[in-house]
Each structure stands twice: as structure tokens, then as C-alpha cells.
Amino acid sequence: MAANVVADAGFLVTLLGKRDRDRDWVTATAARFPPPWRTCEAVLSETFHLLAEDGRRAVRALLTRGALVPAFSLAENLERVLQLMDKYADVPMSLADACLVRMTELLADPLVLTLDADFHVYRRHGRQAVPFVTPDRPRR
């Protein structure tokens, strides 16, 4: 099991929202890789923006009890995050995704929980695949 499980916005929104086609996968994955989950402020911003009030309360509860932990400093990693965004500009890479990829470069034994197929493309430390799990579906 991964030592540092990192949660992306799509994963959190599906877990805490009302409906989604990937809900069963997310629920099973959350049980398989239980909290605490690490994340970044950009993911939290996306998550709060995309959820209705009940979901936002659930995010606050996860944060309050330490099940979801902001564990990244953009200020300390800005240069590398911007490099990643430039490298994957054709995807394009969001700020949140760049922060998550950077987190996988910094954390020991990381694993990203995501619905984002772009993680198949992203690389950490130049050429290493980003360790992640996502629902099985055809890539675009």
C-alpha cells in the first residue's frame, strides 16, 4: 500500500457529491486507500467550487478531522510547477495537476487517486510515470 495517498479534485467531488458515473469506483478506491489523503490548495479550490453546499460541508469535515491534509507549498515549488505546466501546455495541464505531479516528486511512495486520464501522459522527475489509479476506460 502507498505511504502517501494524494487526492485529486475529481476523486473528491465524486466521493462527496450527489451523483456520478464513477461513484462506485471512487467509493471502493476510498475504502482500498483510506485517509489520510494529501492534497494541495489548488485541488481544494477546485473541489469547493464544484461541490454543492452539502459536499462543501463534507470537505470541511474531512479537513477538520485530518482525513484530508493540505501538504504542499506552491510558493516553495513555484518554479517546478510552472515548468511542468509549460512542458504539458498542449494537454493543457492545470495548476492543480502540476501541483499533484510535483507532490509525487517530493513524497515517498506516492499514489494519486484521480479520474483524470491525463495522468497517463504526465511524467515526474523527467521520465518516470506518475503513480496513480483511475477508473478503467478508454483513453482519449
The 8 nearest C-alpha neighbors of each residue, nearest first, counted from 0:
[[1, 2, 32, 108, 31, 3, 110, 4],
 [2, 0, 108, 3, 109, 110, 4, 32],
 [1, 3, 108, 109, 0, 4, 107, 110],
 [4, 2, 109, 1, 108, 5, 110, 106],
 [3, 5, 110, 36, 109, 111, 37, 1],
 [4, 6, 111, 37, 36, 38, 110, 112],
 [7, 5, 112, 38, 111, 36, 37, 10],
 [6, 8, 113, 10, 9, 112, 42, 11],
 [9, 7, 11, 42, 46, 10, 12, 45],
 [10, 8, 12, 11, 114, 7, 13, 113],
 [9, 11, 113, 13, 8, 7, 12, 114],
 [12, 10, 14, 8, 13, 9, 15, 7],
 [13, 11, 9, 15, 16, 14, 10, 46],
 [12, 14, 16, 10, 11, 15, 22, 19],
 [13, 15, 11, 12, 16, 25, 10, 26],
 [14, 16, 54, 12, 13, 11, 57, 17],
 [17, 15, 13, 12, 54, 14, 18, 50],
 [16, 18, 15, 19, 13, 54, 14, 51],
 [19, 17, 16, 22, 20, 13, 21, 14],
 [18, 20, 22, 21, 13, 17, 16, 23],
 [19, 21, 22, 18, 23, 13, 24, 25],
 [22, 20, 24, 19, 23, 25, 13, 134],
 [21, 23, 25, 19, 24, 20, 13, 26],
 [24, 22, 26, 25, 21, 27, 20, 28],
 [25, 23, 27, 21, 22, 26, 28, 134],
 [26, 24, 28, 22, 27, 23, 29, 14],
 [25, 27, 29, 23, 28, 24, 22, 14],
 [26, 28, 30, 24, 25, 29, 23, 31],
 [29, 27, 31, 25, 30, 26, 32, 24],
 [30, 28, 26, 32, 33, 31, 27, 25],
 [31, 29, 27, 28, 33, 32, 26, 25],
 [30, 32, 28, 29, 33, 27, 26, 0],
 [33, 31, 29, 30, 28, 34, 4, 0],
 [32, 34, 30, 29, 31, 35, 36, 28],
 [35, 33, 36, 66, 32, 67, 29, 4],
 [34, 36, 66, 67, 33, 65, 37, 68],
 [35, 37, 34, 67, 4, 5, 6, 66],
 [38, 36, 5, 68, 70, 67, 69, 4],
 [37, 39, 69, 5, 6, 70, 68, 42],
 [38, 40, 69, 71, 42, 41, 70, 43],
 [39, 41, 43, 42, 44, 69, 38, 71],
 [42, 40, 95, 44, 43, 39, 45, 94],
 [43, 41, 8, 45, 95, 44, 40, 39],
 [44, 42, 40, 46, 41, 45, 47, 39],
 [43, 45, 41, 47, 42, 46, 40, 48],
 [46, 44, 48, 42, 43, 47, 49, 8],
 [45, 47, 43, 8, 49, 48, 44, 12],
 [46, 48, 44, 50, 49, 45, 55, 43],
 [47, 49, 45, 46, 50, 44, 51, 43],
 [50, 48, 46, 47, 45, 51, 12, 44],
 [51, 49, 54, 47, 48, 55, 46, 16],
 [50, 52, 54, 53, 55, 49, 16, 47],
 [51, 53, 55, 54, 56, 50, 57, 47],
 [54, 52, 56, 55, 51, 57, 50, 16],
 [53, 55, 57, 15, 50, 56, 52, 51],
 [54, 56, 52, 58, 57, 53, 47, 50],
 [57, 55, 59, 53, 54, 58, 52, 60],
 [56, 58, 54, 60, 55, 59, 61, 53],
 [59, 57, 55, 61, 60, 56, 62, 54],
 [58, 60, 56, 62, 57, 61, 63, 55],
 [59, 61, 57, 63, 58, 62, 64, 56],
 [62, 60, 66, 58, 67, 64, 59, 63],
 [63, 61, 67, 59, 65, 60, 64, 66],
 [64, 62, 60, 61, 65, 59, 66, 67],
 [63, 65, 61, 62, 66, 60, 67, 59],
 [66, 64, 62, 67, 63, 68, 61, 35],
 [65, 67, 35, 61, 34, 64, 36, 62],
 [68, 66, 36, 62, 61, 65, 35, 37],
 [67, 69, 37, 70, 65, 38, 36, 62],
 [70, 68, 38, 39, 37, 71, 40, 67],
 [71, 69, 37, 68, 38, 39, 72, 102],
 [70, 72, 39, 69, 73, 102, 38, 40],
 [73, 71, 74, 75, 76, 70, 39, 77],
 [72, 74, 76, 77, 75, 71, 98, 80],
 [73, 75, 77, 72, 76, 78, 71, 80],
 [74, 76, 72, 73, 77, 78, 71, 79],
 [77, 75, 73, 74, 79, 78, 80, 72],
 [76, 78, 80, 73, 74, 79, 75, 81],
 [77, 79, 81, 80, 76, 82, 75, 74],
 [78, 80, 82, 81, 77, 76, 83, 101],
 [81, 79, 77, 83, 97, 82, 78, 98],
 [80, 82, 84, 78, 83, 79, 77, 85],
 [83, 81, 79, 85, 80, 84, 86, 78],
 [82, 84, 86, 80, 81, 85, 97, 87],
 [83, 85, 81, 87, 92, 82, 86, 88],
 [84, 86, 88, 82, 83, 87, 81, 92],
 [85, 87, 83, 84, 88, 82, 89, 81],
 [88, 86, 84, 89, 90, 85, 92, 91],
 [89, 87, 91, 85, 90, 84, 86, 92],
 [88, 90, 91, 87, 92, 86, 85, 84],
 [91, 89, 87, 88, 92, 117, 120, 93],
 [90, 92, 88, 89, 87, 93, 84, 85],
 [91, 93, 84, 87, 90, 88, 96, 97],
 [94, 92, 96, 95, 97, 91, 84, 98],
 [93, 95, 97, 96, 98, 92, 41, 84],
 [94, 96, 41, 98, 42, 93, 97, 99],
 [97, 95, 99, 93, 98, 94, 100, 92],
 [98, 96, 94, 100, 80, 99, 95, 83],
 [97, 99, 101, 95, 96, 100, 80, 102],
 [100, 98, 102, 96, 101, 97, 95, 103],
 [101, 99, 103, 97, 102, 98, 96, 123],
 [100, 102, 104, 98, 99, 103, 97, 105],
 [101, 103, 99, 105, 104, 100, 106, 98],
 [104, 102, 100, 101, 106, 105, 109, 99],
 [103, 105, 101, 102, 123, 106, 124, 100],
 [104, 106, 102, 103, 101, 107, 109, 100],
 [107, 105, 103, 109, 102, 104, 108, 3],
 [106, 108, 109, 3, 105, 2, 103, 104],
 [107, 109, 2, 1, 3, 106, 110, 103],
 [110, 108, 3, 103, 107, 4, 106, 1],
 [109, 111, 4, 131, 130, 5, 1, 3],
 [112, 110, 131, 5, 6, 4, 113, 130],
 [113, 111, 6, 132, 131, 7, 5, 10],
 [114, 112, 7, 10, 133, 115, 111, 9],
 [113, 115, 133, 9, 10, 116, 134, 112],
 [114, 116, 113, 117, 118, 133, 9, 7],
 [117, 115, 118, 119, 114, 138, 133, 139],
 [118, 116, 119, 120, 115, 121, 90, 92],
 [117, 119, 121, 120, 116, 115, 129, 131],
 [118, 120, 117, 116, 121, 128, 129, 122],
 [121, 119, 118, 117, 122, 116, 128, 129],
 [120, 122, 118, 119, 129, 117, 128, 123],
 [123, 121, 128, 127, 126, 129, 125, 120],
 [124, 122, 127, 125, 129, 104, 126, 128],
 [123, 125, 126, 127, 104, 122, 101, 128],
 [124, 126, 123, 122, 127, 128, 121, 83],
 [127, 125, 122, 124, 123, 128, 121, 129],
 [126, 128, 123, 122, 124, 125, 129, 121],
 [129, 127, 122, 130, 123, 126, 121, 119],
 [128, 130, 122, 123, 131, 127, 121, 118],
 [131, 129, 110, 128, 111, 109, 132, 103],
 [132, 130, 111, 110, 112, 129, 133, 113],
 [131, 133, 112, 113, 111, 134, 130, 110],
 [132, 134, 114, 113, 135, 112, 131, 115],
 [135, 133, 136, 114, 24, 132, 21, 25],
 [136, 134, 133, 137, 138, 132, 24, 116],
 [137, 135, 134, 138, 133, 116, 139, 114],
 [136, 138, 139, 135, 116, 134, 133, 119],
 [139, 137, 136, 116, 119, 117, 135, 115],
 [138, 137, 116, 117, 136, 119, 115, 120]]
